[in-house]
Amino acid sequence: MNKNEDKQKALAALAEALKYTRVGSVITSIEVSESGDAALVYHKSGDGTIKAMSVNIIGDSALGAIMDVCKALSN
């Protein structure tokens, strides 16, 4: 992996950008799991509780992780 790549920072920036979209307005944060195999997308559910959606990012570059999270959110 390129030393300039940082999935956590890239996904945190994505979470901030998504707050300005309809689908992302409920996202509170996106974090990389301890194992590094998943992006955990934290969002407010209808009852106000925070829930997590796990997105597989095994072997992804930072850009690949962003693309996989966006794809999961669009489904």
N, C-alpha and C positions, 0 to 999 in steps of 0.2 A: 504494500500500500504506500502511496505517496506520503511523505512526511507532512505535507501541507493539508492532507485530508483529515477531516474531523467530522465523523457522522453525527455526533451529538450536537455540535454547533450548527451543522447544516440543518438538522431536523428541528432544532430550537428556532432557527430563523424561519423555517417553513411554517411552524406552528404560529409564529407571529404574523406572517403574511396571510395565512389562511383565515385569521380572525376577521379579515375584510371581505370574506366570501360568505355566501349563504350557507354552504355545507360546513364551512370551518368556523362559523361564528360560535359554536358550542365547544370548540376545542380549547382546553386549558393548557395543555403542554404535550410535547412529544419527546420521549426519552428512549435511549438505547438500553435494552435489558442488560443485566450483569454479564450474561454469556456473550452478548454482542450479536446474537442470532435473531433478535426481534426488535422492532420499533414498537413501543407502547404508546398508543395514542389515547390520551386522557381527555374525556369529554363529559359535559354535563348531560345527564339523561333528563327525561321529561319531569321526573319528580325532584330534580335538583341535586341528586347524588352524582358523585364523580365515578365514572366507569372507565375501564381500559379496554381498548381493542388492540390485539396483537397482530402485527404485520411481519411476515417472514422477510428478513434482510440478510440471510446467510450469504456470505461471500460478496455482498454488494459493495460497490464503491459508494461514496457519499451521494453522488448523483443518482446512482441506482437505487439507493435507499429512498431518496426523495421521490423518484418515479414510482416505486412500489407503494409507498404510502399514498400518493395521489391516486394511483389506480385503485387501491382498496377503498378510498373514500368516495370514489366516483361510482362504485358498484352499489 
